Amino acid sequence: MKHVLAGVAAALAVSPAFAQDNSIEALREQLNRLQARIDQIEKSGREGEAALKAGNVVTGGDTPGSFKLPGSKTSVQIGGYLKLDAIYDRDQDLGDTLFVDGLSTSGSSKDGHFRMHARESRLFVKTTTATDMGSLRTHLEADFFGAGGNELFSNSRNFRIRHAYGELGGVLAGQTWSNFMHFAAYPATVDFDGPVGVSFLRQAQLRYTLPLGAGSLSFSAENPEGTGFADAKDTAPDLTARYSWSGDKAALEAGAVLRRLAYDDGANDDAVTGYGLMLAGNVALGAATRLMGGVIWGDGVGRYVYSASGESDGSAGIGAAYIKADGSLETIRARGFNVALTHDWTSRFSSSLSYGQVRGDRPEALFPTSTRKLESIHFSHFYKLSEPVTLAFEVSRAAKETQDGESARALRFQAAAKYAF
């Protein structure tokens, strides 16, 4: 480059036109400044190459949308979405989600309620790190469906953990979806809760997953929580097993959970064993349509069926067990199922129609106001305005029947805007 600049200077020096317009000294000054700039650029390039070799700069990560931390083997992905929900309840006010078991059968509720919130908005941080044992994955995620907050001034809501776990060599430790939860039959809804009759819970656990061809077999020990009776005492983790298989046109899942339910009120105590079984799957009905369904049945299965937790005094809900007059603990049979049909009208517009039901057998004579049956219907529509922006609309119907035959129904309209990042 220096030889080129010298040649240019010599050529311009013998040009009569140039001699008339500029002095030789002015030209040399300009060339010196240009040379200094070139030297600076070359130096920056050498420093950048050295920094890159030393690992002191941020580069693209090993997973899509991630970046690599300087001087490390860890790739980091930051993402989430912001979501606004606008809700109109034509009948009872059910709150920020369609909580079907919250329906009142007293007939005293007022009609017509509107609300807006952004509580479903969430943030996650995922990492992958290369190790001599394979890839270490971590996942930390939270949303704003924690307790607290108000609608008077700031509409603030508490941040809460959704997922917080690490996974290496098939071993997962932390909080995430239960191993008993089925994904093959869980439809997309605008409502945050989704249909009743499914398994829907996140909790702390230790899990091991063994790959088996196109499927996997997993076992876990999970955080216990007895529901539906007073003075519950957790004495052992809930144990689960699950097999899942997924192909291009179908998917299948089967699972089981074993629980130890116990109570101790100081005067009496007892313990029983509860269990639950799950089967779910989906199948493609052409290129744009998919049918899915799942069923859960158990004795003492309780909260592993969504909306079947139950109040401790038996006044509402289903629960896992109840305390008999003689002080013994008796498990409660419960079952749930859901079915859904999804269809992609275009690459941007899709719809789904889902139905869910859950039933419980808490004795009517002892608990007349407890829940006998819950039902939900969601008719959902999603339009992808652009890759990160989705607009949605949904009509949902909720129904509840108690053991004494009282019932209630509610209709909800919900619109949403979701901005992913």
TAJO-V433091 format. One record per residue. RES is the residue in one small letter. PHI is phi in whole degrees, 0 to 359 (none if undefined). BURIAL is I if it has 9 or more other ideal C-beta (glycine too) atoms within 8 Angstrom, else O. Layout:
BEGIN
RES,PHI,BURIAL  RES,PHI,BURIAL
END
This chain:
BEGIN
m,none,O  k,295,O  h,294,O  v,295,O  l,296,I  a,295,O  g,296,O  v,297,I  a,297,I  a,295,O  a,296,O  l,290,I  a,293,I  v,267,O  s,275,O  p,300,O  a,296,O  f,292,I  a,299,I  q,284,O  d,262,O  n,218,O  s,273,O  i,298,O  e,293,O  a,296,O  l,295,I  r,299,I  e,296,O  q,296,O  l,293,I  n,296,O  r,295,O  l,297,I  q,296,I  a,297,O  r,293,O  i,297,I  d,298,O  q,294,O  i,297,O  e,297,O  k,293,O  s,297,O  g,297,O  r,294,O  e,293,O  g,295,I  e,295,O  a,293,O  a,295,I  l,296,I  k,294,O  a,279,O  g,76,O  n,259,O  v,231,O  v,280,O  t,231,O  g,297,O  g,277,I  d,276,O  t,242,I  p,304,O  g,77,O  s,250,I  f,229,I  k,262,I  l,294,I  p,304,O  g,71,O  s,221,O  k,257,O  t,261,I  s,261,I  v,240,I  q,239,I  i,246,O  g,198,I  g,146,I  y,200,I  l,248,I  k,223,I  l,252,I  d,245,I  a,243,I  i,233,I  y,233,I  d,263,I  r,288,I  d,249,O  q,280,I  d,277,O  l,260,I  g,91,O  d,283,I  t,227,O  l,276,I  f,275,I  v,296,I  d,291,I  g,278,O  l,299,I  s,266,I  t,262,I  s,282,O  g,79,O  s,263,O  s,285,I  k,268,O  d,270,O  g,83,O  h,217,I  f,235,O  r,207,I  m,225,O  h,203,I  a,233,I  r,290,I  e,285,I  s,308,I  r,214,I  l,223,I  f,226,I  v,229,I  k,242,I  t,226,I  t,227,I  t,227,I  a,287,O  t,228,I  d,288,O  m,253,O  g,115,O  s,272,O  l,271,I  r,247,I  t,231,I  h,213,I  l,237,I  e,214,I  a,212,I  d,226,I  f,246,I  f,267,I  g,285,O  a,290,O  g,89,O  g,92,I  n,207,O  e,246,O  l,276,O  f,232,O  s,266,O  n,54,O  s,288,O  r,226,I  n,283,I  f,285,O  r,224,I  i,286,O  r,257,I  h,232,I  a,202,I  y,209,I  g,233,I  e,216,I  l,211,I  g,60,O  g,85,I  v,258,I  l,247,I  a,224,I  g,137,I  q,253,I  t,196,I  w,302,O  s,299,I  n,294,I  f,275,I  m,284,I  h,259,I  f,255,I  a,294,I  a,235,I  y,257,I  p,280,I  a,282,O  t,228,I  v,286,I  d,299,I  f,295,I  d,283,I  g,81,I  p,286,I  v,281,I  g,85,I  v,255,I  s,262,I  f,213,O  l,198,I  r,243,O  q,196,I  a,293,O  q,195,I  l,238,O  r,227,I  y,235,I  t,242,I  l,248,O  p,294,O  l,224,O  g,63,O  a,279,O  g,234,I  s,204,I  l,238,I  s,228,I  f,229,I  s,211,I  a,245,O  e,235,I  n,300,O  p,272,I  e,199,O  g,284,I  t,226,I  g,98,I  f,213,I  a,280,O  d,56,O  a,298,I  k,229,I  d,269,O  t,243,O  a,203,O  p,291,O  d,285,I  l,251,I  t,229,I  a,220,I  r,210,I  y,243,I  s,226,I  w,222,I  s,220,I  g,237,O  d,293,O  k,240,O  a,201,I  a,211,I  l,216,I  e,221,I  a,219,I  g,207,I  a,214,I  v,225,I  l,238,I  r,230,I  r,249,I  l,253,I  a,212,I  y,216,I  d,204,O  d,257,O  g,96,O  a,257,O  n,228,O  d,205,O  d,195,I  a,213,I  v,221,I  t,254,I  g,242,I  y,208,I  g,210,I  l,234,I  m,221,I  l,218,O  a,209,I  g,186,I  n,211,I  v,214,I  a,281,I  l,249,O  g,101,O  a,283,O  a,238,O  t,234,I  r,221,I  l,253,I  m,223,I  g,195,I  g,208,I  v,221,I  i,229,I  w,219,O  g,186,I  d,240,O  g,86,I  v,291,I  g,51,I  r,293,I  y,286,I  v,255,I  y,302,I  s,75,I  a,250,I  s,292,I  g,90,I  e,283,I  s,293,I  d,267,O  g,78,I  s,285,O  a,207,I  g,78,I  i,249,I  g,88,I  a,265,I  a,198,I  y,216,I  i,264,I  k,281,O  a,299,O  d,275,O  g,92,O  s,277,O  l,262,I  e,240,I  t,287,I  i,245,I  r,284,O  a,214,I  r,212,I  g,216,I  f,209,I  n,213,I  v,218,I  a,210,I  l,233,I  t,243,I  h,214,I  d,264,I  w,289,O  t,219,O  s,291,O  r,249,O  f,242,I  s,220,I  s,221,I  s,214,I  l,235,I  s,228,I  y,226,I  g,223,I  q,212,I  v,221,I  r,230,I  g,226,I  d,246,O  r,295,I  p,302,O  e,295,I  a,297,O  l,267,O  f,225,I  p,295,I  t,264,I  s,286,I  t,279,I  r,264,I  k,209,I  l,234,I  e,222,I  s,214,I  i,229,I  h,233,I  f,247,I  s,243,I  h,224,I  f,229,I  y,235,I  k,274,I  l,295,O  s,207,O  e,305,O  p,263,O  v,241,I  t,233,I  l,254,I  a,217,I  f,215,I  e,210,I  v,245,I  s,229,I  r,228,I  a,238,I  a,218,I  k,221,I  e,227,I  t,265,I  q,297,I  d,273,O  g,94,O  e,288,O  s,214,I  a,206,I  r,223,I  a,212,I  l,242,I  r,229,I  f,243,I  q,219,I  a,237,I  a,210,I  a,231,I  k,236,I  y,239,I  a,271,I  f,215,O
END
